[in-house]
Amino acid sequence: MTTIDRSVTVGSSHGLHARPAKLFTQAAKDTGVPITIRKGEGKPANAASILAVIALGAEQGDEVTLSTDADAPNAAEALDALAALLASDIDAE
């Protein structure tokens, strides 16, 4: 299985906690693509799981990596959209 990745710096002023995590995980679910997220060299977590995303402890300025199977339909587009969301200040929108 070939995977594709996108690394992004968390832009949310509150990191990936509560509301930003909810918005991100909902967007991940809506892609219909199985995506994982990891902070640094940590263990990958299900990007559609709010508890898993909050447990990462990602703060503003932390780098996270999104990954998915390259064969998934619209995989690159899904990663690009989620990376753009993470790079923004989700709380300000």
PDB file of N, CA, C and O in Angstrom:
ATOM      1  N   MET A   1       0.841  -1.181   0.000  1.00  0.00           N
ATOM      2  CA  MET A   1       0.000   0.000   0.000  1.00  0.00           C
ATOM      3  C   MET A   1       0.884   1.242   0.000  1.00  0.00           C
ATOM      4  O   MET A   1       1.781   1.372   0.833  1.00  0.00           O
ATOM      5  N   THR A   2       0.636   2.125  -0.908  1.00  0.00           N
ATOM      6  CA  THR A   2       1.350   3.393  -0.986  1.00  0.00           C
ATOM      7  C   THR A   2       0.529   4.459  -0.271  1.00  0.00           C
ATOM      8  O   THR A   2      -0.680   4.571  -0.469  1.00  0.00           O
ATOM      9  N   THR A   3       1.210   5.239   0.564  1.00  0.00           N
ATOM     10  CA  THR A   3       0.500   6.307   1.265  1.00  0.00           C
ATOM     11  C   THR A   3       0.973   7.655   0.755  1.00  0.00           C
ATOM     12  O   THR A   3       2.070   7.790   0.213  1.00  0.00           O
ATOM     13  N   ILE A   4       0.120   8.645   0.942  1.00  0.00           N
ATOM     14  CA  ILE A   4       0.517  10.022   0.672  1.00  0.00           C
ATOM     15  C   ILE A   4       0.367  10.805   1.966  1.00  0.00           C
ATOM     16  O   ILE A   4      -0.505  10.515   2.785  1.00  0.00           O
ATOM     17  N   ASP A   5       1.216  11.788   2.137  1.00  0.00           N
ATOM     18  CA  ASP A   5       1.262  12.559   3.364  1.00  0.00           C
ATOM     19  C   ASP A   5       1.205  14.048   3.065  1.00  0.00           C
ATOM     20  O   ASP A   5       1.571  14.499   1.979  1.00  0.00           O
ATOM     21  N   ARG A   6       0.741  14.791   4.043  1.00  0.00           N
ATOM     22  CA  ARG A   6       0.812  16.244   4.025  1.00  0.00           C
ATOM     23  C   ARG A   6       1.232  16.671   5.427  1.00  0.00           C
ATOM     24  O   ARG A   6       0.583  16.313   6.410  1.00  0.00           O
ATOM     25  N   SER A   7       2.315  17.435   5.518  1.00  0.00           N
ATOM     26  CA  SER A   7       2.735  17.995   6.802  1.00  0.00           C
ATOM     27  C   SER A   7       2.246  19.431   6.859  1.00  0.00           C
ATOM     28  O   SER A   7       2.320  20.165   5.874  1.00  0.00           O
ATOM     29  N   VAL A   8       1.748  19.821   8.018  1.00  0.00           N
ATOM     30  CA  VAL A   8       1.171  21.162   8.174  1.00  0.00           C
ATOM     31  C   VAL A   8       1.401  21.652   9.600  1.00  0.00           C
ATOM     32  O   VAL A   8       1.441  20.864  10.545  1.00  0.00           O
ATOM     33  N   THR A   9       1.550  22.951   9.734  1.00  0.00           N
ATOM     34  CA  THR A   9       1.693  23.576  11.046  1.00  0.00           C
ATOM     35  C   THR A   9       0.314  23.998  11.520  1.00  0.00           C
ATOM     36  O   THR A   9      -0.424  24.660  10.790  1.00  0.00           O
ATOM     37  N   VAL A  10      -0.036  23.615  12.743  1.00  0.00           N
ATOM     38  CA  VAL A  10      -1.348  23.938  13.304  1.00  0.00           C
ATOM     39  C   VAL A  10      -1.461  25.448  13.475  1.00  0.00           C
ATOM     40  O   VAL A  10      -0.642  26.069  14.153  1.00  0.00           O
ATOM     41  N   GLY A  11      -2.480  26.029  12.854  1.00  0.00           N
ATOM     42  CA  GLY A  11      -2.665  27.473  12.891  1.00  0.00           C
ATOM     43  C   GLY A  11      -3.652  27.952  13.940  1.00  0.00           C
ATOM     44  O   GLY A  11      -3.655  29.134  14.283  1.00  0.00           O
ATOM     45  N   SER A  12      -4.486  27.066  14.455  1.00  0.00           N
ATOM     46  CA  SER A  12      -5.504  27.470  15.418  1.00  0.00           C
ATOM     47  C   SER A  12      -4.866  28.008  16.685  1.00  0.00           C
ATOM     48  O   SER A  12      -3.967  27.388  17.253  1.00  0.00           O
ATOM     49  N   SER A  13      -5.338  29.166  17.123  1.00  0.00           N
ATOM     50  CA  SER A  13      -4.785  29.789  18.324  1.00  0.00           C
ATOM     51  C   SER A  13      -5.004  28.940  19.571  1.00  0.00           C
ATOM     52  O   SER A  13      -4.323  29.136  20.578  1.00  0.00           O
ATOM     53  N   HIS A  14      -5.945  28.001  19.515  1.00  0.00           N
ATOM     54  CA  HIS A  14      -6.205  27.109  20.643  1.00  0.00           C
ATOM     55  C   HIS A  14      -5.700  25.693  20.389  1.00  0.00           C
ATOM     56  O   HIS A  14      -6.016  24.780  21.152  1.00  0.00           O
ATOM     57  N   GLY A  15      -4.916  25.496  19.322  1.00  0.00           N
ATOM     58  CA  GLY A  15      -4.456  24.158  18.977  1.00  0.00           C
ATOM     59  C   GLY A  15      -5.633  23.286  18.579  1.00  0.00           C
ATOM     60  O   GLY A  15      -6.682  23.795  18.184  1.00  0.00           O
ATOM     61  N   LEU A  16      -5.467  21.994  18.680  1.00  0.00           N
ATOM     62  CA  LEU A  16      -6.555  21.072  18.319  1.00  0.00           C
ATOM     63  C   LEU A  16      -7.268  20.605  19.580  1.00  0.00           C
ATOM     64  O   LEU A  16      -7.160  19.448  19.987  1.00  0.00           O
ATOM     65  N   HIS A  17      -7.995  21.530  20.184  1.00  0.00           N
ATOM     66  CA  HIS A  17      -8.760  21.241  21.391  1.00  0.00           C
ATOM     67  C   HIS A  17     -10.208  21.612  21.151  1.00  0.00           C
ATOM     68  O   HIS A  17     -10.488  22.528  20.377  1.00  0.00           O
ATOM     69  N   ALA A  18     -11.121  20.933  21.785  1.00  0.00           N
ATOM     70  CA  ALA A  18     -12.560  21.198  21.776  1.00  0.00           C
ATOM     71  C   ALA A  18     -13.106  21.603  20.404  1.00  0.00           C
ATOM     72  O   ALA A  18     -13.213  20.757  19.516  1.00  0.00           O
ATOM     73  N   ARG A  19     -13.449  22.871  20.218  1.00  0.00           N
ATOM     74  CA  ARG A  19     -14.116  23.307  18.990  1.00  0.00           C
ATOM     75  C   ARG A  19     -13.258  23.077  17.739  1.00  0.00           C
ATOM     76  O   ARG A  19     -13.767  22.525  16.764  1.00  0.00           O
ATOM     77  N   PRO A  20     -11.981  23.476  17.724  1.00  0.00           N
ATOM     78  CA  PRO A  20     -11.185  23.218  16.514  1.00  0.00           C
ATOM     79  C   PRO A  20     -11.092  21.723  16.198  1.00  0.00           C
ATOM     80  O   PRO A  20     -11.145  21.336  15.031  1.00  0.00           O
ATOM     81  N   ALA A  21     -10.954  20.886  17.217  1.00  0.00           N
ATOM     82  CA  ALA A  21     -10.887  19.436  16.999  1.00  0.00           C
ATOM     83  C   ALA A  21     -12.199  18.925  16.442  1.00  0.00           C
ATOM     84  O   ALA A  21     -12.204  18.065  15.561  1.00  0.00           O
ATOM     85  N   LYS A  22     -13.318  19.443  16.941  1.00  0.00           N
ATOM     86  CA  LYS A  22     -14.626  19.023  16.442  1.00  0.00           C
ATOM     87  C   LYS A  22     -14.773  19.382  14.965  1.00  0.00           C
ATOM     88  O   LYS A  22     -15.211  18.554  14.166  1.00  0.00           O
ATOM     89  N   LEU A  23     -14.411  20.608  14.600  1.00  0.00           N
ATOM     90  CA  LEU A  23     -14.526  21.045  13.212  1.00  0.00           C
ATOM     91  C   LEU A  23     -13.612  20.230  12.295  1.00  0.00           C
ATOM     92  O   LEU A  23     -14.006  19.853  11.191  1.00  0.00           O
ATOM     93  N   PHE A  24     -12.389  19.961  12.761  1.00  0.00           N
ATOM     94  CA  PHE A  24     -11.445  19.181  11.963  1.00  0.00           C
ATOM     95  C   PHE A  24     -11.925  17.749  11.783  1.00  0.00           C
ATOM     96  O   PHE A  24     -11.920  17.233  10.665  1.00  0.00           O
ATOM     97  N   THR A  25     -12.341  17.099  12.866  1.00  0.00           N
ATOM     98  CA  THR A  25     -12.756  15.695  12.751  1.00  0.00           C
ATOM     99  C   THR A  25     -14.019  15.562  11.898  1.00  0.00           C
ATOM    100  O   THR A  25     -14.168  14.580  11.172  1.00  0.00           O
ATOM    101  N   GLN A  26     -14.923  16.532  11.977  1.00  0.00           N
ATOM    102  CA  GLN A  26     -16.116  16.483  11.131  1.00  0.00           C
ATOM    103  C   GLN A  26     -15.714  16.602   9.665  1.00  0.00           C
ATOM    104  O   GLN A  26     -16.244  15.890   8.812  1.00  0.00           O
ATOM    105  N   ALA A  27     -14.777  17.501   9.374  1.00  0.00           N
ATOM    106  CA  ALA A  27     -14.300  17.648   7.992  1.00  0.00           C
ATOM    107  C   ALA A  27     -13.616  16.369   7.521  1.00  0.00           C
ATOM    108  O   ALA A  27     -13.775  15.971   6.367  1.00  0.00           O
ATOM    109  N   ALA A  28     -12.856  15.720   8.406  1.00  0.00           N
ATOM    110  CA  ALA A  28     -12.190  14.464   8.051  1.00  0.00           C
ATOM    111  C   ALA A  28     -13.224  13.382   7.742  1.00  0.00           C
ATOM    112  O   ALA A  28     -13.073  12.630   6.779  1.00  0.00           O
ATOM    113  N   LYS A  29     -14.274  13.304   8.562  1.00  0.00           N
ATOM    114  CA  LYS A  29     -15.355  12.331   8.313  1.00  0.00           C
ATOM    115  C   LYS A  29     -16.019  12.599   6.976  1.00  0.00           C
ATOM    116  O   LYS A  29     -16.303  11.677   6.212  1.00  0.00           O
ATOM    117  N   ASP A  30     -16.263  13.878   6.701  1.00  0.00           N
ATOM    118  CA  ASP A  30     -16.981  14.265   5.493  1.00  0.00           C
ATOM    119  C   ASP A  30     -16.230  13.929   4.204  1.00  0.00           C
ATOM    120  O   ASP A  30     -16.845  13.823   3.143  1.00  0.00           O
ATOM    121  N   THR A  31     -14.910  13.761   4.285  1.00  0.00           N
ATOM    122  CA  THR A  31     -14.147  13.416   3.074  1.00  0.00           C
ATOM    123  C   THR A  31     -14.470  12.011   2.594  1.00  0.00           C
ATOM    124  O   THR A  31     -14.369  11.721   1.402  1.00  0.00           O
ATOM    125  N   GLY A  32     -14.860  11.135   3.522  1.00  0.00           N
ATOM    126  CA  GLY A  32     -15.113   9.747   3.173  1.00  0.00           C
ATOM    127  C   GLY A  32     -13.836   8.952   2.930  1.00  0.00           C
ATOM    128  O   GLY A  32     -13.888   7.810   2.471  1.00  0.00           O
ATOM    129  N   VAL A  33     -12.693   9.552   3.235  1.00  0.00           N
ATOM    130  CA  VAL A  33     -11.390   8.924   3.032  1.00  0.00           C
ATOM    131  C   VAL A  33     -10.800   8.600   4.413  1.00  0.00           C
ATOM    132  O   VAL A  33     -10.800   9.465   5.289  1.00  0.00           O
ATOM    133  N   PRO A  34     -10.299   7.373   4.628  1.00  0.00           N
ATOM    134  CA  PRO A  34      -9.681   7.052   5.922  1.00  0.00           C
ATOM    135  C   PRO A  34      -8.337   7.780   6.051  1.00  0.00           C
ATOM    136  O   PRO A  34      -7.394   7.500   5.310  1.00  0.00           O
ATOM    137  N   ILE A  35      -8.266   8.704   6.991  1.00  0.00           N
ATOM    138  CA  ILE A  35      -7.083   9.551   7.160  1.00  0.00           C
ATOM    139  C   ILE A  35      -6.576   9.423   8.583  1.00  0.00           C
ATOM    140  O   ILE A  35      -7.356   9.340   9.532  1.00  0.00           O
ATOM    141  N   THR A  36      -5.247   9.408   8.719  1.00  0.00           N
ATOM    142  CA  THR A  36      -4.644   9.438  10.044  1.00  0.00           C
ATOM    143  C   THR A  36      -3.908  10.764  10.216  1.00  0.00           C
ATOM    144  O   THR A  36      -3.533  11.421   9.245  1.00  0.00           O
ATOM    145  N   ILE A  37      -3.715  11.139  11.484  1.00  0.00           N
ATOM    146  CA  ILE A  37      -2.973  12.340  11.841  1.00  0.00           C
ATOM    147  C   ILE A  37      -1.996  11.966  12.943  1.00  0.00           C
ATOM    148  O   ILE A  37      -2.335  11.203  13.847  1.00  0.00           O
ATOM    149  N   ARG A  38      -0.795  12.497  12.868  1.00  0.00           N
ATOM    150  CA  ARG A  38       0.164  12.257  13.946  1.00  0.00           C
ATOM    151  C   ARG A  38       0.933  13.547  14.210  1.00  0.00           C
ATOM    152  O   ARG A  38       1.148  14.367  13.317  1.00  0.00           O
ATOM    153  N   LYS A  39       1.333  13.692  15.451  1.00  0.00           N
ATOM    154  CA  LYS A  39       2.134  14.847  15.865  1.00  0.00           C
ATOM    155  C   LYS A  39       3.577  14.384  15.985  1.00  0.00           C
ATOM    156  O   LYS A  39       3.877  13.440  16.717  1.00  0.00           O
ATOM    157  N   GLY A  40       4.463  15.051  15.264  1.00  0.00           N
ATOM    158  CA  GLY A  40       5.874  14.680  15.299  1.00  0.00           C
ATOM    159  C   GLY A  40       6.064  13.239  14.873  1.00  0.00           C
ATOM    160  O   GLY A  40       5.541  12.804  13.847  1.00  0.00           O
ATOM    161  N   GLU A  41       6.813  12.512  15.665  1.00  0.00           N
ATOM    162  CA  GLU A  41       7.063  11.097  15.366  1.00  0.00           C
ATOM    163  C   GLU A  41       6.126  10.184  16.157  1.00  0.00           C
ATOM    164  O   GLU A  41       6.371   8.983  16.274  1.00  0.00           O
ATOM    165  N   GLY A  42       5.054  10.759  16.698  1.00  0.00           N
ATOM    166  CA  GLY A  42       4.109   9.991  17.502  1.00  0.00           C
ATOM    167  C   GLY A  42       3.313   8.987  16.691  1.00  0.00           C
ATOM    168  O   GLY A  42       3.450   8.881  15.472  1.00  0.00           O
ATOM    169  N   LYS A  43       2.481   8.256  17.410  1.00  0.00           N
ATOM    170  CA  LYS A  43       1.639   7.219  16.814  1.00  0.00           C
ATOM    171  C   LYS A  43       0.499   7.870  16.022  1.00  0.00           C
ATOM    172  O   LYS A  43      -0.123   8.817  16.503  1.00  0.00           O
ATOM    173  N   PRO A  44       0.222   7.372  14.818  1.00  0.00           N
ATOM    174  CA  PRO A  44      -0.895   7.920  14.040  1.00  0.00           C
ATOM    175  C   PRO A  44      -2.232   7.670  14.730  1.00  0.00           C
ATOM    176  O   PRO A  44      -2.448   6.624  15.343  1.00  0.00           O
ATOM    177  N   ALA A  45      -3.128   8.659  14.614  1.00  0.00           N
ATOM    178  CA  ALA A  45      -4.467   8.559  15.188  1.00  0.00           C
ATOM    179  C   ALA A  45      -5.499   8.756  14.083  1.00  0.00           C
ATOM    180  O   ALA A  45      -5.218   9.392  13.067  1.00  0.00           O
ATOM    181  N   ASN A  46      -6.675   8.215  14.286  1.00  0.00           N
ATOM    182  CA  ASN A  46      -7.773   8.369  13.343  1.00  0.00           C
ATOM    183  C   ASN A  46      -8.183   9.843  13.310  1.00  0.00           C
ATOM    184  O   ASN A  46      -8.604  10.389  14.330  1.00  0.00           O
ATOM    185  N   ALA A  47      -8.064  10.483  12.156  1.00  0.00           N
ATOM    186  CA  ALA A  47      -8.374  11.909  12.028  1.00  0.00           C
ATOM    187  C   ALA A  47      -9.866  12.194  12.194  1.00  0.00           C
ATOM    188  O   ALA A  47     -10.245  13.345  12.407  1.00  0.00           O
ATOM    189  N   ALA A  48     -10.711  11.184  12.103  1.00  0.00           N
ATOM    190  CA  ALA A  48     -12.154  11.376  12.256  1.00  0.00           C
ATOM    191  C   ALA A  48     -12.618  11.147  13.695  1.00  0.00           C
ATOM    192  O   ALA A  48     -13.815  11.225  13.972  1.00  0.00           O
ATOM    193  N   SER A  49     -11.694  10.867  14.612  1.00  0.00           N
ATOM    194  CA  SER A  49     -12.029  10.615  16.013  1.00  0.00           C
ATOM    195  C   SER A  49     -11.661  11.821  16.864  1.00  0.00           C
ATOM    196  O   SER A  49     -10.481  12.136  17.017  1.00  0.00           O
ATOM    197  N   ILE A  50     -12.663  12.498  17.417  1.00  0.00           N
ATOM    198  CA  ILE A  50     -12.383  13.694  18.212  1.00  0.00           C
ATOM    199  C   ILE A  50     -11.516  13.365  19.428  1.00  0.00           C
ATOM    200  O   ILE A  50     -10.626  14.141  19.777  1.00  0.00           O
ATOM    201  N   LEU A  51     -11.762  12.230  20.073  1.00  0.00           N
ATOM    202  CA  LEU A  51     -10.955  11.872  21.245  1.00  0.00           C
ATOM    203  C   LEU A  51      -9.502  11.620  20.859  1.00  0.00           C
ATOM    204  O   LEU A  51      -8.587  12.032  21.573  1.00  0.00           O
ATOM    205  N   ALA A  52      -9.289  10.945  19.731  1.00  0.00           N
ATOM    206  CA  ALA A  52      -7.926  10.667  19.270  1.00  0.00           C
ATOM    207  C   ALA A  52      -7.206  11.963  18.897  1.00  0.00           C
ATOM    208  O   ALA A  52      -6.022  12.123  19.193  1.00  0.00           O
ATOM    209  N   VAL A  53      -7.912  12.879  18.254  1.00  0.00           N
ATOM    210  CA  VAL A  53      -7.295  14.141  17.836  1.00  0.00           C
ATOM    211  C   VAL A  53      -6.950  15.000  19.046  1.00  0.00           C
ATOM    212  O   VAL A  53      -5.860  15.569  19.110  1.00  0.00           O
ATOM    213  N   ILE A  54      -7.862  15.098  20.001  1.00  0.00           N
ATOM    214  CA  ILE A  54      -7.577  15.874  21.220  1.00  0.00           C
ATOM    215  C   ILE A  54      -6.408  15.254  21.982  1.00  0.00           C
ATOM    216  O   ILE A  54      -5.572  15.973  22.530  1.00  0.00           O
ATOM    217  N   ALA A  55      -6.347  13.922  22.017  1.00  0.00           N
ATOM    218  CA  ALA A  55      -5.279  13.222  22.745  1.00  0.00           C
ATOM    219  C   ALA A  55      -3.891  13.506  22.164  1.00  0.00           C
ATOM    220  O   ALA A  55      -2.888  13.314  22.852  1.00  0.00           O
ATOM    221  N   LEU A  56      -3.817  13.963  20.906  1.00  0.00           N
ATOM    222  CA  LEU A  56      -2.510  14.309  20.325  1.00  0.00           C
ATOM    223  C   LEU A  56      -1.859  15.463  21.083  1.00  0.00           C
ATOM    224  O   LEU A  56      -0.634  15.552  21.157  1.00  0.00           O
ATOM    225  N   GLY A  57      -2.679  16.337  21.640  1.00  0.00           N
ATOM    226  CA  GLY A  57      -2.150  17.495  22.355  1.00  0.00           C
ATOM    227  C   GLY A  57      -1.479  18.502  21.435  1.00  0.00           C
ATOM    228  O   GLY A  57      -0.535  19.179  21.840  1.00  0.00           O
ATOM    229  N   ALA A  58      -1.958  18.608  20.202  1.00  0.00           N
ATOM    230  CA  ALA A  58      -1.351  19.520  19.233  1.00  0.00           C
ATOM    231  C   ALA A  58      -1.709  20.968  19.562  1.00  0.00           C
ATOM    232  O   ALA A  58      -2.882  21.319  19.691  1.00  0.00           O
ATOM    233  N   GLU A  59      -0.687  21.792  19.695  1.00  0.00           N
ATOM    234  CA  GLU A  59      -0.844  23.212  20.009  1.00  0.00           C
ATOM    235  C   GLU A  59      -0.541  24.046  18.773  1.00  0.00           C
ATOM    236  O   GLU A  59      -0.002  23.538  17.791  1.00  0.00           O
ATOM    237  N   GLN A  60      -0.890  25.327  18.825  1.00  0.00           N
ATOM    238  CA  GLN A  60      -0.563  26.229  17.723  1.00  0.00           C
ATOM    239  C   GLN A  60       0.942  26.189  17.472  1.00  0.00           C
ATOM    240  O   GLN A  60       1.738  26.286  18.406  1.00  0.00           O
ATOM    241  N   GLY A  61       1.323  26.048  16.212  1.00  0.00           N
ATOM    242  CA  GLY A  61       2.725  26.004  15.830  1.00  0.00           C
ATOM    243  C   GLY A  61       3.321  24.607  15.756  1.00  0.00           C
ATOM    244  O   GLY A  61       4.417  24.432  15.224  1.00  0.00           O
ATOM    245  N   ASP A  62       2.609  23.598  16.289  1.00  0.00           N
ATOM    246  CA  ASP A  62       3.082  22.215  16.199  1.00  0.00           C
ATOM    247  C   ASP A  62       2.908  21.715  14.769  1.00  0.00           C
ATOM    248  O   ASP A  62       1.966  22.098  14.075  1.00  0.00           O
ATOM    249  N   GLU A  63       3.823  20.861  14.341  1.00  0.00           N
ATOM    250  CA  GLU A  63       3.680  20.247  13.027  1.00  0.00           C
ATOM    251  C   GLU A  63       3.007  18.894  13.178  1.00  0.00           C
ATOM    252  O   GLU A  63       3.383  18.081  14.022  1.00  0.00           O
ATOM    253  N   VAL A  64       1.999  18.673  12.335  1.00  0.00           N
ATOM    254  CA  VAL A  64       1.308  17.387  12.290  1.00  0.00           C
ATOM    255  C   VAL A  64       1.372  16.866  10.864  1.00  0.00           C
ATOM    256  O   VAL A  64       1.542  17.629   9.913  1.00  0.00           O
ATOM    257  N   THR A  65       1.233  15.553  10.734  1.00  0.00           N
ATOM    258  CA  THR A  65       1.258  14.920   9.417  1.00  0.00           C
ATOM    259  C   THR A  65      -0.033  14.158   9.201  1.00  0.00           C
ATOM    260  O   THR A  65      -0.439  13.340  10.027  1.00  0.00           O
ATOM    261  N   LEU A  66      -0.669  14.440   8.079  1.00  0.00           N
ATOM    262  CA  LEU A  66      -1.867  13.731   7.654  1.00  0.00           C
ATOM    263  C   LEU A  66      -1.460  12.674   6.642  1.00  0.00           C
ATOM    264  O   LEU A  66      -0.623  12.939   5.779  1.00  0.00           O
ATOM    265  N   SER A  67      -2.032  11.486   6.731  1.00  0.00           N
ATOM    266  CA  SER A  67      -1.691  10.392   5.811  1.00  0.00           C
ATOM    267  C   SER A  67      -2.941   9.635   5.402  1.00  0.00           C
ATOM    268  O   SER A  67      -3.914   9.543   6.150  1.00  0.00           O
ATOM    269  N   THR A  68      -2.884   9.094   4.184  1.00  0.00           N
ATOM    270  CA  THR A  68      -3.949   8.219   3.705  1.00  0.00           C
ATOM    271  C   THR A  68      -3.399   7.320   2.610  1.00  0.00           C
ATOM    272  O   THR A  68      -2.295   7.531   2.108  1.00  0.00           O
ATOM    273  N   ASP A  69      -4.181   6.320   2.249  1.00  0.00           N
ATOM    274  CA  ASP A  69      -3.846   5.407   1.170  1.00  0.00           C
ATOM    275  C   ASP A  69      -3.937   6.171  -0.153  1.00  0.00           C
ATOM    276  O   ASP A  69      -4.962   6.785  -0.449  1.00  0.00           O
ATOM    277  N   ALA A  70      -2.882   6.134  -0.934  1.00  0.00           N
ATOM    278  CA  ALA A  70      -2.843   6.857  -2.209  1.00  0.00           C
ATOM    279  C   ALA A  70      -3.898   6.366  -3.186  1.00  0.00           C
ATOM    280  O   ALA A  70      -4.272   7.090  -4.108  1.00  0.00           O
ATOM    281  N   ASP A  71      -4.384   5.136  -2.994  1.00  0.00           N
ATOM    282  CA  ASP A  71      -5.387   4.576  -3.904  1.00  0.00           C
ATOM    283  C   ASP A  71      -6.816   4.986  -3.558  1.00  0.00           C
ATOM    284  O   ASP A  71      -7.741   4.707  -4.321  1.00  0.00           O
ATOM    285  N   ALA A  72      -7.005   5.646  -2.414  1.00  0.00           N
ATOM    286  CA  ALA A  72      -8.353   6.072  -2.027  1.00  0.00           C
ATOM    287  C   ALA A  72      -8.843   7.150  -2.995  1.00  0.00           C
ATOM    288  O   ALA A  72      -8.077   8.032  -3.384  1.00  0.00           O
ATOM    289  N   PRO A  73     -10.112   7.081  -3.380  1.00  0.00           N
ATOM    290  CA  PRO A  73     -10.640   8.105  -4.288  1.00  0.00           C
ATOM    291  C   PRO A  73     -10.533   9.494  -3.662  1.00  0.00           C
ATOM    292  O   PRO A  73     -10.895   9.685  -2.501  1.00  0.00           O
ATOM    293  N   ASN A  74     -10.039  10.457  -4.427  1.00  0.00           N
ATOM    294  CA  ASN A  74      -9.901  11.847  -3.977  1.00  0.00           C
ATOM    295  C   ASN A  74      -8.972  12.010  -2.774  1.00  0.00           C
ATOM    296  O   ASN A  74      -9.119  12.957  -2.001  1.00  0.00           O
ATOM    297  N   ALA A  75      -8.025  11.098  -2.614  1.00  0.00           N
ATOM    298  CA  ALA A  75      -7.133  11.130  -1.449  1.00  0.00           C
ATOM    299  C   ALA A  75      -6.332  12.428  -1.374  1.00  0.00           C
ATOM    300  O   ALA A  75      -6.297  13.068  -0.323  1.00  0.00           O
ATOM    301  N   ALA A  76      -5.699  12.821  -2.457  1.00  0.00           N
ATOM    302  CA  ALA A  76      -4.867  14.029  -2.441  1.00  0.00           C
ATOM    303  C   ALA A  76      -5.707  15.267  -2.158  1.00  0.00           C
ATOM    304  O   ALA A  76      -5.293  16.140  -1.396  1.00  0.00           O
ATOM    305  N   GLU A  77      -6.886  15.345  -2.767  1.00  0.00           N
ATOM    306  CA  GLU A  77      -7.763  16.493  -2.552  1.00  0.00           C
ATOM    307  C   GLU A  77      -8.217  16.561  -1.098  1.00  0.00           C
ATOM    308  O   GLU A  77      -8.284  17.643  -0.515  1.00  0.00           O
ATOM    309  N   ALA A  78      -8.529  15.408  -0.516  1.00  0.00           N
ATOM    310  CA  ALA A  78      -8.963  15.365   0.885  1.00  0.00           C
ATOM    311  C   ALA A  78      -7.847  15.842   1.805  1.00  0.00           C
ATOM    312  O   ALA A  78      -8.088  16.630   2.721  1.00  0.00           O
ATOM    313  N   LEU A  79      -6.617  15.365   1.564  1.00  0.00           N
ATOM    314  CA  LEU A  79      -5.496  15.800   2.394  1.00  0.00           C
ATOM    315  C   LEU A  79      -5.230  17.286   2.236  1.00  0.00           C
ATOM    316  O   LEU A  79      -4.959  17.977   3.218  1.00  0.00           O
ATOM    317  N   ASP A  80      -5.306  17.786   1.004  1.00  0.00           N
ATOM    318  CA  ASP A  80      -5.076  19.216   0.769  1.00  0.00           C
ATOM    319  C   ASP A  80      -6.101  20.070   1.510  1.00  0.00           C
ATOM    320  O   ASP A  80      -5.747  21.079   2.120  1.00  0.00           O
ATOM    321  N   ALA A  81      -7.365  19.668   1.458  1.00  0.00           N
ATOM    322  CA  ALA A  81      -8.427  20.422   2.124  1.00  0.00           C
ATOM    323  C   ALA A  81      -8.246  20.417   3.641  1.00  0.00           C
ATOM    324  O   ALA A  81      -8.412  21.447   4.294  1.00  0.00           O
ATOM    325  N   LEU A  82      -7.906  19.252   4.198  1.00  0.00           N
ATOM    326  CA  LEU A  82      -7.713  19.167   5.644  1.00  0.00           C
ATOM    327  C   LEU A  82      -6.458  19.909   6.082  1.00  0.00           C
ATOM    328  O   LEU A  82      -6.445  20.519   7.152  1.00  0.00           O
ATOM    329  N   ALA A  83      -5.404  19.868   5.273  1.00  0.00           N
ATOM    330  CA  ALA A  83      -4.184  20.614   5.595  1.00  0.00           C
ATOM    331  C   ALA A  83      -4.463  22.111   5.616  1.00  0.00           C
ATOM    332  O   ALA A  83      -3.976  22.822   6.495  1.00  0.00           O
ATOM    333  N   ALA A  84      -5.245  22.593   4.654  1.00  0.00           N
ATOM    334  CA  ALA A  84      -5.593  24.010   4.622  1.00  0.00           C
ATOM    335  C   ALA A  84      -6.413  24.399   5.838  1.00  0.00           C
ATOM    336  O   ALA A  84      -6.226  25.481   6.395  1.00  0.00           O
ATOM    337  N   LEU A  85      -7.325  23.518   6.255  1.00  0.00           N
ATOM    338  CA  LEU A  85      -8.133  23.774   7.446  1.00  0.00           C
ATOM    339  C   LEU A  85      -7.247  23.865   8.688  1.00  0.00           C
ATOM    340  O   LEU A  85      -7.408  24.769   9.507  1.00  0.00           O
ATOM    341  N   LEU A  86      -6.313  22.925   8.823  1.00  0.00           N
ATOM    342  CA  LEU A  86      -5.421  22.923   9.995  1.00  0.00           C
ATOM    343  C   LEU A  86      -4.502  24.140  10.029  1.00  0.00           C
ATOM    344  O   LEU A  86      -4.172  24.648  11.101  1.00  0.00           O
ATOM    345  N   ALA A  87      -4.095  24.600   8.860  1.00  0.00           N
ATOM    346  CA  ALA A  87      -3.186  25.753   8.792  1.00  0.00           C
ATOM    347  C   ALA A  87      -3.883  27.056   9.160  1.00  0.00           C
ATOM    348  O   ALA A  87      -3.229  28.032   9.528  1.00  0.00           O
ATOM    349  N   SER A  88      -5.217  27.073   9.061  1.00  0.00           N
ATOM    350  CA  SER A  88      -5.975  28.289   9.360  1.00  0.00           C
ATOM    351  C   SER A  88      -6.250  28.369  10.861  1.00  0.00           C
ATOM    352  O   SER A  88      -6.064  27.397  11.594  1.00  0.00           O
ATOM    353  N   ASP A  89      -6.702  29.558  11.306  1.00  0.00           N
ATOM    354  CA  ASP A  89      -7.151  29.698  12.689  1.00  0.00           C
ATOM    355  C   ASP A  89      -8.626  29.322  12.699  1.00  0.00           C
ATOM    356  O   ASP A  89      -9.497  30.177  12.541  1.00  0.00           O
ATOM    357  N   ILE A  90      -8.896  28.039  12.886  1.00  0.00           N
ATOM    358  CA  ILE A  90     -10.263  27.506  12.794  1.00  0.00           C
ATOM    359  C   ILE A  90     -11.232  28.277  13.682  1.00  0.00           C
ATOM    360  O   ILE A  90     -12.380  28.501  13.296  1.00  0.00           O
ATOM    361  N   ASP A  91     -10.784  28.686  14.869  1.00  0.00           N
ATOM    362  CA  ASP A  91     -11.665  29.403  15.799  1.00  0.00           C
ATOM    363  C   ASP A  91     -12.074  30.770  15.280  1.00  0.00           C
ATOM    364  O   ASP A  91     -13.122  31.284  15.672  1.00  0.00           O
ATOM    365  N   ALA A  92     -11.281  31.368  14.415  1.00  0.00           N
ATOM    366  CA  ALA A  92     -11.576  32.713  13.929  1.00  0.00           C
ATOM    367  C   ALA A  92     -12.600  32.698  12.808  1.00  0.00           C
ATOM    368  O   ALA A  92     -13.144  33.740  12.444  1.00  0.00           O
ATOM    369  N   GLU A  93     -12.865  31.510  12.256  1.00  0.00           N
ATOM    370  CA  GLU A  93     -13.774  31.430  11.100  1.00  0.00           C
ATOM    371  C   GLU A  93     -15.189  31.154  11.497  1.00  0.00           C
ATOM    372  O   GLU A  93     -16.064  31.060  10.637  1.00  0.00           O
TER     373      GLU A  93
END
